């Protein structure tokens, strides 16, 4: 006898899916390891260059847009560029977050190059966040080089769930921030400022969830099906959003952009945020002494250096930037928590019992290389 599964979707629709239909559906979360290498593209890059640039591309970015390109000039000499097709104008209208992400890309590039014995020389080209050509970089093997374990780059990931509320050990916090402590501000979960950040993060998410431009932009970057995930190799997947099991199967097979605009989807996101902010050791804010292009790039590098340390201590990082993206919450942020410098990152932090493997997608190097 043919067996049926009865599914109740958000909004009350009842579907009947046969066992054969289930087997033909999208049953598995699509992850980074599922991407196939592109071996058909002719490239001027050496094996070292390809490895360095791929590792650089494992940097974080809003909605995983991967907003960079690399213009090839000659071997080991490139321009790092700002890909305007990957901007998020609804939540990042000044491209502040874009430049921070490209700074993280630069830090990965430098570490990956060092691991293979190269020095990096960066030279700024841009004067505005919207400039296409940001930085030139040259690699060479002259002088003393301090190797960096590039496995740390490959293992970095955002963690949203199962973050513990245990206090961070002083030695662990010192390990993470001691070399650049003037830019880091840890807000423990026992402080008044922590409660303010929790409340304002929820409020900013409410505003953003019901701001149609921001929600439409989010919908454009969600890769609902494995087919779309494989095709684009960027954006937010069910695996990256940590939607597992039956819920993940439901989203991959029955959800699309239109669902993101519905009230139940928006409200569920806000509920998830409430749950997330209730679970952490605290917030880590990263500030800067200004907001010029070079300052934002350096701050992105600083953030990435931190992120490549946290796994050593089994600490998770979850960026939650909505306070900074919404004027109604951003304008009172500094005064409410007593920080005068420009706040560029708001990171939820805490220990994990087990560290999950990275799953976010990445485009192959040939897809962001310009020749």
N, C-alpha and C positions, 0 to 999 in steps of 0.2 A: 504494500500500500504506500502511495506517495505521501510523505509527511510534509506539513506546512509549518512555517514559523509566522507568528503574529507579532507585528512590530507597531508600537505606538510612538509616533513622531511628535515632537513639540508642535503644539497647535491642534492636536487631537485627531490627526488623520491616521487611519488604520490601514496598514498594507498587509497583504498576504504574500509571502515569498516562499516558493517551493524550495526543497533541498537542492534541486538542480540549479535553480536561480541563484542560491547562495554561493554555490561552487563557481558560478560564472561571474560573481561580483568581485569587487575590490576588497579582498579579505585581510590584507596585511598592511600595516603602516609602512609607508615608503621612507627609507632612511638614506643617509649619505652613502653608506656602503653598497646600496642598491644601484647607484649610478654607474653606468658603464663608461670606461675610458674611451675617448675619441682618438682612434689611431689612424684615421683617414686624412687628417689635415696636415698639409705641408707647413712647416714652421721653421723660421731661421734660428729659433732658440736652441741652445745647447741643453743637454740633460740637466746640468746644474741650474741654468736659468729657469727651466720649466719647474723644477722642484721648488726653487726659491719663490717664484711667483705664485705657485699653487698654495704653498704654506702661508704666504702673505694674505691670500684671499680667504683664509679661515678666520679673519677678523670679524667681530660682530658689527651689525648694522641694524637700524630700525626696520622692522618688518622683513629683515633679511634681504634687503634690496640689493646689497653688494654694489654701492654707488661709485665704483672706481673703474677706470680703464688704464691700460699701460700702452703708451706709444713707443714702439721700437725705433731707436735711432741707429744703434750699432750694437755689436755684442757687449753685454754688460753695461749698457748706457741707455736709459729709458726716461720717459716723462711719465709721471704718475698724474692721472687726470681725474676730473670730476664729471661723471656721466650724468648728464641732465635728464636722461630718460629714467633714471632711478631715483629722482627726487621725490620727496613726500610733502608737497606744498600745503596740504591741509593741516599737518601737525608740525611741520618744520619749514615754515615759509621763508626763513632767512638762511636756510641750509647750514645752520649751526651744527646740528646733529650729523649731517653729511660730512662736514669737515672733520669732526671728532672721529667718525668711523674711518675716514681715510688716514687719520693719524694712527689709529690702531693697525691699519693695513701696513703703514710704514714701519711700525715697530716689529710686526711679524716679519716683514721683509728683511729688516736689519738682523734680527736674531737668526733667521733661516740662512742668510748669507754667511754670518759668522760661523754657523755650524759646519759650513762647507769650506771655511777658510778665507772668506772674503771680507774686506772692509767696505763700508758704504759711505759715500759722500753725497749728502742731500743739499740741494740749493733751491731756495724758494723762488718761484716765478710769480705767484698770484698776489694780488693786492686786495681782492674781494672774494667772499665765499662763493660767488657765482662764476668766477673765472674757470675756464675749462682746464687749462694747463696749470697745475698747482706746484709741482716740484720736479726737478730733475734729479736723477740718481745715477751715480757711477760706482761700479764694483771693481775692486782690484785686490791683489794678494800681497800687497806691500805692508811691511811693518808688523807689529805684534797684534795678534788676533786672539780674542777670548771666546772660545767655542761656547755655544748655547745648545742645550738639549732640545732639538726641534720636536721631539715627541710631545713636549708640553704644549706646543702650538696645536698639534693634531688632536690632543685630548681635551682642549678647552671646550666648555659648553655652558650655555645658560641653563639654570635649574630653577623651575617654578614651584615644584611640589616637594613635600616631605622635608622641608627645612625645619630644623629643630630650634627651639627657643632657648636652649642652654646658653649661658653667658660665654662670650669669647674669652679664652685664656689670654692673659696679658702678654705672655711670650709670643703667642700666635699673632696677636694684633700688632705687636712690635715688629715681628718678622715681615708683615705685610706692608707696613707704612713708615717704618723708622727712617728710611733714607730720604723720604720726601714728605715728612709729616706736616709741613706747613700747608700742603695742599689737600690733606685728608682730614675729615672731621667725622669721627665715629660717634653715633648717637645710640647708646645702649637702650634696651627695651625696658629699663627701669626709669627712664627719664621722662620729663614732661614733653620735651621736644619730640621724643619718639611717638607719643600719642598724637601730637599735632601732625606729624608727618603721615601717620596712619590715616587720620581723619581727612587730611587734605588730599591724600592719594585716592581715597574712595571718592571724594567730592570731584576731583579732576576727572576721574574715570566716568562718573555720572555725566558730567558736562560733555565729555568727548564722545561717549556712547550715543548721546542724543543730539550731537552735532552732525548733521547728515553728511557734510563734506568729509569729515574725518572717518565716519563709518563707511562711506562709499570707498574711500581710499583704502581702508583696511580690507574691504571685500575684494578689491582688485589684487591684493597681494596674498590672499589665502589660496593655496593650491589644494583644492578639495579632493581631487582624485589622484591616484598614483600616476596616471597618464599625464596629467598636467604637471605634477611634481617632476617627473622625468623630463618632460619637454622643456620646462623653464629652468630647472635646477636652481631656483631661488625662491624667495617668499616663505610663507608660513605653512607648514604641513601639519597634519594631525600628530605626527610623531614629535615635531618641534614644539607644538603647543601642549604636548603631554596628554593628548586625548587617546586613551588606550582602549583595547578590548572592544566590547560591543558598541560603546559610544563612538569610538573611532571608526568602526565599520559603518555605523549609521551616518556619520558626517560624510565619509568618503563616497557613499553610494546615494544619499538622498538629499544632501545639502548643496547649495550653490550660493551665488552672490546675493540673490534675492532674500535668502534666509537671514543674512547678516543685517539686513535693514529692518527685520521684524522685531517687535517689542520683546518677545520671549528670548531671542538671541541676545539683545542688548542687556536685558535684565540679568540673564544668566552670567554674562561677563562681569557685571558689577558684583554679583554674588560671589563669583570666583575671586575677585579682587579683595573683597572683605575677608574671605578665608585666608588668602595669601598674606595679607598684611598682619593678620593675627598670629602668624607663625614666623618668627625670626629672632635672631640674637640682637638685631638692631639695624640701623641704616648707616651706610657709609656714603658721605657726600664728598665729591671731588670738586674743588674750586680752582679758579685761575685769577690772575692779576689783571685780566682784561679779556677782550674778545676778538682780537685781531686774528687773521688767518694763521699766522705762525703760532700764536698762543693756543688756538684751538687744536692745531695739529699736535703741538707738544702735549696738550692735555689728553688727547686721544692716545698718544704714545704712553703717557703716564698711566692711564687707566688700563691699557693692555699689559703693561709690565706687572701691575697688580694682579690682573686676572690670570696671568700665567704662573702666579705663585699660589693661588688659593687652593688648588687641588692638593698641593703638598701637605696642607693642614686639614684636608677633608672639609673645606668650607665652600659653600655654594654662593654664587652671585646671581641676582635677578635684577636687571635694570628696570626701574619703573619711573619713566620720565614724564608722565602725564602732568604733574604739577608744573613743570617747566614749560610744557606745551600749551597750557591754557592760561591766558592772561589773568583771569579771575583768581586763580590760585597762585600764579607766579609772582604777582606784584607784592604780595604780603609775605613771601617765603623768607627772605633774608631777615626781616625784622622779627618774625615769629620764632626763629630759632637762633638768632644772635650771631649771624655770620655776615660780614660786610663784603667779602669778595664775591665775584661772579660764580654762582653754582652751575656746574656743567653736567654733573652726573648725580643721580640719586639711585643708590644700589641697596637692595634688600639682601641681608647676609645672614648666614648661620651654618652650623655644622650639619653634616649628613651622616646617616648610618652607613650608606653605601653610595658611591659616586656613579651615576649612570654614564654610559658611553655617549659620545657626541652623535647627533642625528641630523643636524641642520644641513640643508643642501648647499652645494657650491657649484658654480659654473666652472667648466674646464677652462684652462688658461687661454686656449684659442678663442674663447667666446668673449674675453675682455681685452685681448691683445689687438692693437691696431698697428698695421705695418705700412 
